């Protein structure tokens, strides 16, 4: 039997205009890898837990939250209830579960080069909407990282005004507005664009209709941005 919380969430999805077929989708909420429904409803508490996990990661003292045994996966085989969504770069050096010292079932991770949202279409937007509307996550963290190759490529090729092969050109176009945002900034241009790109992606998510914008507008959904430092392991949150 579904909880009242799950039922009310489904009512919201339908009223927000999600297609009727998706309204029938549901996952058994058979338990959370860590935390409870009360914590999941408080995005500030979830963010604090992620940052505490990052401090453990930086210190080299990860906790038992990093469960990776087969039995840990088996416990969640019938359903998931992640407390946070992380939109991260596809870079091989960026692993949100490790960076935040989280275990199986804690994070719903969407990874794409340059952690871009604009241009992701129904694949990226639909993934985020599903995690919010169906799985109940109330925190979205857009995670950029230092020395991002996608951002470096965007800066280099926009400056050179040349053309890139295949769909790489489209990826650069998605980052192009952040390059413009950082034009007047002081310091390292690539690092400035990385931050500007995170901020733009966060703002884009807050405005995505019909589901994310409505949740964000009521304050039920918190969307934040941060940058992961590859050298130190530290995540710094952006204002």
Secondary structure by P-SEA (a helix, b strand, c coil): cccaaaaaaaaaaaaaccccccccccccccccccccaaaaacaaaaaaaaaaaaaaaaaccccccccccaaaaaaacccccccccccccccccccccccccccccccbbbbcccccccccccaaaaaaaaaaccccccbbbbccccccaaaaaaaaaaaaccccccaaaaaaaaaaaaaaaaccccccaaaaaaaaaaaaaaaaaaaccccaaaaaaaccbbbbbbbbcccccbbbbcc
